[in-house]
Amino acid sequence: MEALLCKRLGDPTSSFESPIELSRNHPIPELDSPTAVRVKVKATSLNYGTYLQIQGKYQEKHPLPFIPGSDYAGIVDAVGPSVSKFKVGDYVCAFAPVGSYATFIVQDQSQLFEVPKGCDLVAAAGLPIAFVTSHLTLVHRANLTSSQVLLVLGAAGGVGLAAVQIGKICGAVVIAVARGAEKVQLLKSLGVDHVVDLMNQNVTASVKEFLKSRNLKGVDVLYDPVGGNLAKETMKLLNWGAQILVIGFASGEIPIIPTNIILVKNWTVHGFYWGSYIIHQPAVLEDSVRELFSWMEKGLITVHVSHTYSLSEANLAFSAIKDRKAMGKVMIVFDDMGNASSKL
């Protein structure tokens, strides 16, 4: 089978001594337990966390060499003798700590989610991390309501586009922050109430003007996958009793939130790490995926895919993430899904 191997730590976009290498004859993984399921991967997602992982900058480290890759979708290829939830031919999606950048992957049945028949598998592969992250933080953790104002940073990225769509489903007033006219146009097409273009607008002044026009006091929920100076700046817009959702640090800088301000403003700070839900609250995770697929079937949410690549083009795929070219998801699609050429 084909598999992308990370043989050393480094920047996967580099054309000189790249840390990633395509193997075309990698061994097909065997079922390793009675409840194991082997999935033929049809599409797998690129996430900023995977980019960091290959560089050795992610919170979880894996011994070299390893096959990168996290969320994916595909078709069940083989099942262990004690598997009761799935059969050969079923459509499934999942999150894996590593291993999805390959033709086949093996996981326990407890870690797989059923994909409704007829659902696009490329879209399904882009759902587990981006949409579950946004769903669990906004719905399960923050209990976002129609009376609240949601501010989404990095709003044109994978988790950002998921967050603005879920925010609208919850009925909140949604403010989105992005960079560039094309991203602004996409966000407006999703019904976002106000979009700040960082290319030519000051985020504080723009949001304050919008809030004043709607007679709103401030922001109730800050969704932050960016960190850095942008996070520090937008905290000035938060109401008393606001909630801060810490999703990630795409800026490369981890912001410091002074605890005295948290105390005085009565803020709640939620840290969110997807993988820990598998260990601590798997039932909550499963309910989230089920509701998201229900919303997808009803047309309430859309997984926006801006770039697709073959496995051999992984370096280009990571460049789209690194250079902030993506609007929504960047996906690796395997050849038997059709022409998997870049949309760049």
C-alpha positions as CSV (number, residue, x, y, z in Angstrom):
1,M,0.0,0.0,0.0
2,E,1.0,3.7,-0.2
3,A,2.0,5.4,3.0
4,L,3.6,8.7,3.8
5,L,6.4,8.2,6.3
6,C,7.9,10.9,8.6
7,K,11.5,9.7,8.9
8,R,12.9,12.8,10.7
9,L,11.5,15.9,12.3
10,G,11.4,19.0,10.1
11,D,9.3,21.2,7.9
12,P,7.2,19.0,5.5
13,T,7.0,21.9,3.0
14,S,10.8,21.8,2.4
15,S,12.0,20.5,-0.9
16,F,15.5,20.0,0.5
17,E,15.9,17.0,2.7
18,S,12.2,16.7,3.3
19,P,11.2,14.9,6.5
20,I,8.4,13.1,4.7
21,E,8.8,10.3,2.1
22,L,6.2,8.4,0.1
23,S,6.5,4.6,0.4
24,R,4.6,2.7,-2.4
25,N,5.1,-0.8,-1.0
26,H,4.4,-0.3,2.7
27,P,3.0,-3.4,4.5
28,I,-0.8,-3.5,4.8
29,P,-1.6,-3.4,8.5
30,E,-3.1,-6.6,10.0
31,L,-6.0,-6.7,12.4
32,D,-4.4,-6.5,15.9
33,S,-7.3,-7.4,18.2
34,P,-10.7,-9.2,18.0
35,T,-12.5,-5.8,17.9
36,A,-10.1,-4.2,15.3
37,V,-11.4,-2.8,12.0
38,R,-9.3,-2.2,8.9
39,V,-10.4,0.8,6.8
40,K,-9.5,1.6,3.2
41,V,-8.9,5.3,3.4
42,K,-10.7,7.4,0.8
43,A,-9.7,10.8,2.0
44,T,-7.8,12.3,5.0
45,S,-7.6,15.8,6.3
46,L,-4.7,18.1,6.9
47,N,-4.7,19.9,10.2
48,Y,-2.3,22.5,11.7
49,G,-1.6,20.0,14.5
50,T,-0.2,17.5,12.0
51,Y,2.0,20.1,10.5
52,L,3.4,20.8,14.0
53,Q,3.7,17.1,14.7
54,I,6.0,16.5,11.8
55,Q,8.2,19.3,13.1
56,G,8.3,17.9,16.6
57,K,6.4,20.9,18.0
58,Y,3.1,19.2,19.0
59,Q,2.2,18.2,22.5
60,E,2.2,14.5,21.6
61,K,5.5,13.0,20.3
62,H,5.7,9.8,18.3
63,P,8.8,7.6,17.7
64,L,10.3,7.8,14.3
65,P,9.5,6.7,11.7
66,F,5.7,7.2,11.8
67,I,2.8,7.7,9.4
68,P,1.2,11.1,10.1
69,G,-2.4,11.9,9.7
70,S,-5.5,12.2,11.9
71,D,-9.1,12.5,10.8
72,Y,-10.1,10.4,7.7
73,A,-13.0,8.6,6.1
74,G,-13.2,5.4,4.2
75,I,-14.8,2.0,3.7
76,V,-14.5,-1.0,6.1
77,D,-12.2,-3.5,4.5
78,A,-11.9,-6.2,7.2
79,V,-13.2,-6.8,10.7
80,G,-12.1,-8.8,13.7
81,P,-14.2,-11.8,15.0
82,S,-15.7,-9.8,17.8
83,V,-16.6,-6.6,15.9
84,S,-20.3,-5.9,16.3
85,K,-20.7,-2.3,15.2
86,F,-19.5,-2.5,11.6
87,K,-19.3,-4.8,8.6
88,V,-17.2,-4.9,5.4
89,G,-18.5,-2.2,3.1
90,D,-19.7,0.3,5.7
91,Y,-18.7,3.9,5.4
92,V,-16.9,5.2,8.5
93,C,-14.8,8.2,9.7
94,A,-12.5,8.6,12.6
95,F,-9.8,10.4,14.4
96,A,-6.4,8.7,14.8
97,P,-3.4,10.0,16.7
98,V,-1.3,9.1,13.7
99,G,-1.6,6.8,10.6
100,S,-4.2,8.1,8.2
101,Y,-1.8,9.2,5.5
102,A,-1.9,5.6,4.1
103,T,-4.1,3.4,1.9
104,F,-5.2,1.4,4.9
105,I,-5.5,2.0,8.7
106,V,-6.5,-0.2,11.6
107,Q,-8.4,1.0,14.6
108,D,-10.7,-0.4,17.3
109,Q,-14.4,-0.4,16.5
110,S,-14.9,1.9,19.5
111,Q,-13.0,4.7,17.7
112,L,-14.9,4.6,14.5
113,F,-18.1,6.6,13.6
114,E,-20.7,5.5,11.1
115,V,-21.0,7.8,8.0
116,P,-24.5,7.9,6.6
117,K,-24.8,6.2,3.2
118,G,-24.8,8.8,0.4
119,C,-22.6,11.2,2.4
120,D,-19.6,12.5,0.5
121,L,-16.6,10.7,2.0
122,V,-14.2,13.7,1.3
123,A,-16.5,15.9,3.3
124,A,-16.9,13.2,6.0
125,A,-13.1,13.1,6.3
126,G,-13.0,16.8,7.1
127,L,-15.6,16.7,9.8
128,P,-14.1,14.9,12.9
129,I,-11.6,17.4,14.0
130,A,-12.8,20.7,12.7
131,F,-16.5,20.4,13.3
132,V,-16.4,18.3,16.4
133,T,-13.9,20.8,18.0
134,S,-16.3,23.6,17.2
135,H,-19.4,21.7,18.2
136,L,-18.1,20.5,21.6
137,T,-16.6,23.9,22.5
138,L,-19.5,26.0,21.5
139,V,-22.5,23.7,22.3
140,H,-21.2,21.4,25.0
141,R,-18.7,23.7,26.8
142,A,-19.9,27.2,26.2
143,N,-23.6,26.5,25.9
144,L,-23.8,29.2,23.2
145,T,-27.3,30.7,23.0
146,S,-29.2,33.1,20.6
147,S,-28.8,36.0,23.1
148,Q,-25.0,35.9,22.8
149,V,-22.3,37.4,20.6
150,L,-19.7,35.0,19.2
151,L,-16.3,36.3,17.9
152,V,-14.4,33.8,15.8
153,L,-10.7,34.3,15.1
154,G,-9.1,32.6,12.1
155,A,-12.6,32.3,10.8
156,A,-11.8,31.1,7.3
157,G,-9.7,28.1,8.4
158,G,-11.1,24.6,9.0
159,V,-12.2,25.0,12.6
160,G,-13.1,28.7,12.0
161,L,-15.6,27.9,9.2
162,A,-17.1,25.2,11.3
163,A,-17.4,27.6,14.3
164,V,-19.2,30.3,12.3
165,Q,-21.7,27.8,10.9
166,I,-22.4,26.2,14.3
167,G,-22.7,29.7,15.8
168,K,-25.4,30.6,13.3
169,I,-27.2,27.3,14.0
170,C,-27.2,28.3,17.7
171,G,-28.7,31.7,16.7
172,A,-25.9,33.7,18.0
173,V,-24.7,37.0,16.6
174,V,-21.5,35.9,14.8
175,I,-18.5,38.2,14.2
176,A,-15.7,36.7,12.1
177,V,-12.1,37.7,11.7
178,A,-10.1,36.7,8.6
179,R,-7.6,38.1,6.1
180,G,-8.3,38.9,2.5
181,A,-11.3,39.7,0.3
182,E,-11.9,36.1,-0.9
183,K,-12.2,34.8,2.7
184,V,-14.4,37.7,3.7
185,Q,-16.8,37.0,0.8
186,L,-17.0,33.3,1.8
187,L,-17.8,34.2,5.4
188,K,-20.5,36.7,4.3
189,S,-22.0,34.0,2.1
190,L,-22.5,31.8,5.2
191,G,-24.6,34.5,6.9
192,V,-22.0,35.9,9.3
193,D,-23.3,39.1,10.9
194,H,-20.0,41.0,10.6
195,V,-16.6,40.2,9.1
196,V,-13.3,42.0,9.9
197,D,-10.7,41.9,7.2
198,L,-7.3,42.2,8.8
199,M,-5.8,43.2,5.5
200,N,-7.3,46.7,5.9
201,Q,-9.3,47.0,9.1
202,N,-8.4,47.4,12.8
203,V,-10.2,44.5,14.6
204,T,-11.0,46.5,17.8
205,A,-12.4,49.5,16.0
206,S,-14.4,47.5,13.5
207,V,-16.0,45.2,16.1
208,K,-16.8,48.1,18.4
209,E,-18.5,50.0,15.5
210,F,-20.6,47.0,14.7
211,L,-21.5,46.3,18.3
212,K,-22.6,49.9,18.7
213,S,-24.7,49.7,15.5
214,R,-26.6,46.7,17.0
215,N,-26.8,48.2,20.5
216,L,-24.7,45.3,21.9
217,K,-22.4,45.7,24.9
218,G,-19.6,43.3,23.8
219,V,-18.5,39.8,23.0
220,D,-19.8,36.9,25.1
221,V,-17.8,34.0,23.6
222,L,-14.3,34.2,22.0
223,Y,-13.3,31.3,19.8
224,D,-9.6,31.4,19.4
225,P,-7.5,29.0,17.3
226,V,-5.0,31.7,16.6
227,G,-3.5,33.0,19.9
228,G,-0.7,35.6,19.7
229,N,-1.3,39.4,19.5
230,L,-4.7,38.9,17.9
231,A,-6.0,37.0,20.9
232,K,-4.7,39.7,23.3
233,E,-6.2,42.5,21.3
234,T,-9.7,40.9,21.0
235,M,-9.9,40.2,24.8
236,K,-10.5,44.0,25.1
237,L,-13.9,43.4,23.5
238,L,-15.1,40.8,25.9
239,N,-18.1,41.3,28.2
240,W,-18.2,40.7,31.9
241,G,-18.8,37.0,32.3
242,A,-17.5,36.1,28.9
243,Q,-16.1,32.7,27.9
244,I,-12.7,32.2,26.1
245,L,-12.4,29.0,24.1
246,V,-8.7,28.1,23.6
247,I,-8.5,26.0,20.5
248,G,-4.9,26.4,19.3
249,F,-2.1,28.7,18.4
250,A,-1.8,29.0,14.7
251,S,0.1,32.3,15.1
252,G,2.9,30.4,16.8
253,E,2.6,32.4,20.0
254,I,0.8,31.3,23.1
255,P,-1.0,34.3,24.7
256,I,-0.9,34.9,28.5
257,I,-4.2,35.8,30.0
258,P,-3.6,37.7,33.3
259,T,-5.5,35.9,36.1
260,N,-6.3,39.2,37.8
261,I,-8.3,40.2,34.7
262,I,-10.0,36.8,34.6
263,L,-11.0,37.4,38.3
264,V,-12.2,41.0,37.8
265,K,-14.1,40.3,34.6
266,N,-15.5,36.9,35.8
267,W,-14.3,35.3,32.6
268,T,-14.3,31.5,32.1
269,V,-11.4,30.0,30.1
270,H,-12.0,26.6,28.4
271,G,-9.1,24.6,27.2
272,F,-10.0,22.1,24.5
273,Y,-8.0,19.1,23.3
274,W,-9.9,16.8,21.0
275,G,-8.0,13.6,21.7
276,S,-8.6,13.6,25.4
277,Y,-12.4,13.2,24.8
278,I,-11.7,9.7,23.4
279,I,-10.3,8.8,26.9
280,H,-12.5,10.7,29.2
281,Q,-15.9,11.3,27.5
282,P,-16.2,9.0,24.4
283,A,-20.0,9.1,24.6
284,V,-20.1,12.9,24.3
285,L,-17.8,12.6,21.3
286,E,-20.1,10.1,19.6
287,D,-23.2,12.2,20.3
288,S,-21.4,15.2,18.7
289,V,-20.5,13.3,15.6
290,R,-24.0,11.9,15.3
291,E,-25.6,15.4,15.6
292,L,-23.1,16.9,13.1
293,F,-24.0,14.3,10.4
294,S,-27.6,15.0,11.0
295,W,-27.0,18.7,10.4
296,M,-25.0,17.8,7.3
297,E,-27.8,15.6,5.9
298,K,-30.2,18.5,6.5
299,G,-27.9,21.0,4.7
300,L,-27.3,23.1,7.8
301,I,-23.5,22.7,7.7
302,T,-21.0,22.3,4.8
303,V,-17.4,21.1,5.0
304,H,-15.7,23.6,2.7
305,V,-12.8,22.0,0.8
306,S,-10.5,24.5,-0.8
307,H,-7.6,22.2,-1.9
308,T,-7.3,18.5,-2.7
309,Y,-4.1,16.7,-3.3
310,S,-2.8,13.2,-3.9
311,L,-0.6,11.6,-1.2
312,S,2.5,12.2,-3.4
313,E,1.7,16.0,-3.3
314,A,1.7,16.1,0.5
315,N,4.4,18.8,0.6
316,L,2.2,21.1,-1.5
317,A,-0.8,20.3,0.8
318,F,1.2,21.4,3.9
319,S,2.3,24.5,2.0
320,A,-1.3,25.5,1.6
321,I,-1.7,25.3,5.4
322,K,1.6,27.0,6.2
323,D,1.0,29.9,3.8
324,R,-2.6,30.5,5.0
325,K,-4.0,29.8,1.5
326,A,-6.7,27.4,2.6
327,M,-10.3,28.4,3.1
328,G,-11.8,25.6,5.1
329,K,-10.2,22.2,4.7
330,V,-7.1,20.9,2.8
331,M,-7.6,17.2,1.9
332,I,-5.6,14.3,0.6
333,V,-7.8,12.2,-1.6
334,F,-6.7,8.7,-2.7
335,D,-6.6,8.0,-6.5
336,D,-9.6,5.7,-6.7
337,M,-11.8,8.6,-5.6
338,G,-11.2,10.1,-9.0
339,N,-8.9,12.9,-10.1
340,A,-7.3,14.1,-6.9
341,S,-5.4,17.1,-8.3
342,S,-4.7,20.3,-6.5
343,K,-7.3,23.1,-6.6
344,L,-4.5,25.7,-6.3
